[in-house]
Amino acid sequence: MIVKTVPEGWEVIYQRAHGLLAAQLANEWKVAQRPTYWTQTLIAIAEHDDGMAESQSAENLTEAGAPKHFQLLKYSASQYRNVMEIAASKSRWNALMISMHLTFLYGGMKNDEEELKKLVEEQQLFQKQVLKELDITKRGAEQAYKFVEWCDALSLLLCMDKVQPSQRKMDISTGPDGTMYQLWRDESDNMRVLPWPFESGQFEVEVEYRHLTQLKYTSIQELNTALKTAEVQVRKWYFKK
């Protein structure tokens, strides 16, 4: 879950909703520059976090009983193997993109958990196998994955309310063309991206979120019930060239 403190209590965005926002952004990309296996890539972007049980795991509560922001979680290798099993059941390309996401997250880290080290090694071997089967170069796959990661990064900036005030520009991530893209909000509250990578000159995206007024929960079941009964609200962003 993406959890933010608000005056009323907590604002919660499911990571699956963040994935859907990332896919909305991806779907606006310039048609001529879209990666191969387009439909499978969109699905990978939308569903890259779908193997995680967000509001049903005790780890999603802090010791103080607050909803836990996803960056504070410690995921296990078994959870990520579940993610890979789901991805592989759809297509090899889908699984390749998710596998590359896992090695992007953990491949360069000094990880003390042997199981996660083993998982990274497994994924590196899996990626070589799929590249050979699909007859795709490593460079081609890396470019496609950079697109996945770029959309994920932009969605997270929006969901986590990280856009800078006073029209200050901030880096999104390096795109598939090697360019570092920047984001800012103009004086009319439009979102701007430089250079502009989208097909349309203007479009709108949205994400659903929930407000929780209770600050502390005694169990994950209580939190889950609160999330299910909370009013669903929608936040929208208007992008303009």
JORA-V537688 format. One record per residue. N is the residue number from 1. PHI is phi in radians with two decimals (NA if undefined). PSI is psi as a letter, one per 20 degrees, with the letter a starting at -180 (999 if undefined). D_FIRST is the distance of its C-alpha to the first C-alpha in Angstrom with 2 decimals. Layout:
# JORA-V537688
n	phi	psi	d_first
N	PHI	PSI	D_FIRST
N	PHI	PSI	D_FIRST
This chain:
# JORA-V537688
n	phi	psi	d_first
1	NA	q	0.00
2	-1.72	o	3.79
3	-2.01	p	5.97
4	-2.27	p	9.64
5	-1.33	p	12.75
6	-2.26	r	15.14
7	-0.96	h	18.62
8	-1.42	i	17.84
9	2.59	d	15.00
10	-2.29	q	11.30
11	-1.94	p	9.82
12	-2.15	p	6.44
13	-2.03	p	5.83
14	-1.12	q	4.73
15	-1.14	h	5.28
16	-1.15	h	8.54
17	-1.21	h	9.37
18	-1.07	h	9.13
19	-1.11	h	11.37
20	-1.16	h	13.62
21	-1.09	g	14.10
22	-1.03	h	15.08
23	-1.20	h	17.51
24	-1.07	g	18.95
25	-1.13	g	19.75
26	-1.07	h	21.23
27	-1.19	i	23.35
28	-1.64	i	25.06
29	-1.07	q	26.30
30	-0.96	p	30.07
31	-1.03	g	31.55
32	-1.18	i	34.08
33	-1.93	j	31.54
34	-1.28	q	29.05
35	-1.23	r	28.64
36	-1.14	r	30.32
37	0.90	l	28.80
38	-1.01	g	27.14
39	-1.08	g	25.73
40	-1.10	h	24.35
41	-1.18	g	22.79
42	-1.04	g	21.04
43	-1.14	g	19.68
44	-1.06	g	18.50
45	-1.14	g	16.65
46	-1.19	h	15.05
47	-2.04	j	14.19
48	-1.19	i	13.61
49	-1.95	j	10.23
50	-1.27	i	11.56
51	-1.49	i	12.86
52	-1.69	p	9.83
53	-1.50	o	9.62
54	-1.32	g	6.13
55	-1.73	j	7.74
56	-2.11	j	11.04
57	-1.98	p	11.12
58	-1.04	h	12.67
59	-1.17	i	11.09
60	-1.51	j	7.89
61	-2.05	p	10.48
62	-1.32	r	12.48
63	-1.06	h	16.23
64	-1.47	i	16.71
65	1.59	j	14.61
66	-1.66	q	11.84
67	-1.03	p	8.09
68	-1.71	p	7.12
69	-1.14	q	5.71
70	-1.02	h	5.26
71	-1.25	i	8.88
72	-1.66	i	10.12
73	-1.41	q	9.62
74	-2.01	o	12.86
75	-1.42	q	12.85
76	-1.76	q	16.16
77	-1.08	h	18.66
78	-1.12	h	18.79
79	-1.12	g	15.20
80	-1.25	h	16.12
81	-1.15	h	19.43
82	-1.14	g	17.83
83	-1.03	g	16.12
84	-1.17	h	19.63
85	-1.09	g	21.40
86	-1.12	g	19.60
87	-1.12	g	20.31
88	-1.17	h	23.89
89	-1.29	i	24.67
90	-1.64	g	24.39
91	-2.94	q	26.40
92	-1.16	h	27.35
93	-1.15	g	26.28
94	-1.00	g	22.76
95	-1.12	h	22.69
96	-1.10	g	24.27
97	-1.13	g	21.65
98	-1.18	g	18.77
99	-1.08	g	21.08
100	-1.17	h	21.76
101	-1.15	g	18.11
102	-1.13	g	17.92
103	-1.27	h	21.15
104	-1.11	g	20.12
105	-1.25	h	17.20
106	-2.10	i	19.36
107	-1.12	h	22.93
108	-1.71	j	23.91
109	-1.57	q	22.33
110	-1.47	n	24.50
111	-1.76	p	22.75
112	-1.46	i	24.33
113	-1.53	o	22.93
114	-1.06	h	25.64
115	-1.15	h	23.60
116	-1.24	h	21.30
117	-1.05	g	24.54
118	-1.11	h	26.02
119	-1.06	g	23.13
120	-1.06	g	23.61
121	-1.09	g	27.34
122	-1.06	g	26.92
123	-1.19	h	24.93
124	-1.13	g	27.57
125	-1.18	g	30.27
126	-1.07	g	28.47
127	-1.09	g	28.18
128	-1.07	g	31.92
129	-1.13	g	32.76
130	-1.20	h	30.92
131	-1.02	g	32.39
132	-1.17	g	35.79
133	-1.11	h	35.33
134	-1.56	i	34.19
135	0.98	l	36.75
136	-2.13	p	34.36
137	-1.29	q	34.78
138	-1.06	h	32.24
139	-1.10	g	32.45
140	-1.11	g	31.72
141	-1.17	h	28.61
142	-1.14	h	27.43
143	-1.12	g	28.04
144	-1.12	g	26.04
145	-1.18	h	23.10
146	-1.04	h	23.35
147	-1.16	g	22.84
148	-1.02	g	19.65
149	-1.16	h	18.38
150	-1.10	g	19.69
151	-1.13	h	17.86
152	-1.09	g	14.53
153	-1.14	g	15.45
154	-1.15	g	16.58
155	-1.06	g	13.56
156	-1.13	g	11.39
157	-1.03	g	14.23
158	-1.24	g	14.16
159	-1.12	h	10.53
160	-1.56	j	10.68
161	0.99	l	14.12
162	-1.68	i	16.02
163	-1.10	p	19.09
164	-1.29	q	22.11
165	-1.36	r	24.52
166	1.03	k	28.24
167	1.04	k	28.00
168	-1.33	p	27.26
169	-1.41	q	26.42
170	-2.45	q	23.66
171	-1.25	p	23.27
172	-1.58	f	20.77
173	-3.13	r	21.84
174	-1.40	p	24.97
175	-1.41	r	25.51
176	-1.12	i	27.40
177	-1.60	j	30.65
178	1.51	j	30.10
179	-1.50	p	29.73
180	-1.49	o	27.35
181	-1.61	q	25.98
182	-2.12	q	25.38
183	-2.18	q	23.50
184	-2.73	r	24.61
185	-1.90	p	24.87
186	-1.44	a	28.49
187	-1.16	i	30.44
188	-1.72	j	29.84
189	1.28	j	26.02
190	-1.45	q	26.10
191	-1.54	p	23.94
192	-2.09	q	26.30
193	-2.25	p	26.07
194	-2.25	p	28.99
195	-1.18	q	30.48
196	-1.31	o	29.57
197	-1.81	j	28.32
198	-1.77	q	27.95
199	-1.19	g	30.58
200	-1.50	q	30.67
201	-1.38	i	31.58
202	-2.81	q	29.02
203	-2.87	r	26.10
204	-2.22	q	23.12
205	-2.26	r	19.47
206	-2.64	r	16.76
207	-2.48	q	13.17
208	-1.62	q	12.28
209	-2.51	r	10.29
210	-2.31	q	10.87
211	-1.77	p	12.63
212	-2.01	p	12.94
213	-1.65	i	16.31
214	-1.44	p	16.35
215	-1.46	h	15.62
216	-2.30	q	15.92
217	-2.20	q	15.33
218	-1.49	i	17.77
219	-2.73	r	15.94
220	-1.16	h	12.86
221	-1.13	h	15.10
222	-1.15	g	15.51
223	-1.11	g	11.85
224	-1.03	g	11.61
225	-1.11	g	14.83
226	-1.09	g	13.85
227	-1.19	h	10.99
228	-1.20	h	13.60
229	-1.67	i	16.29
230	-1.20	q	14.77
231	-1.16	p	16.42
232	-1.49	p	14.76
233	-2.08	r	15.57
234	-2.20	p	16.02
235	-1.95	p	16.09
236	-2.11	q	18.69
237	-2.26	p	20.11
238	-1.89	o	23.72
239	-1.73	p	24.80
240	-2.45	p	28.52
241	-1.24	999	30.79
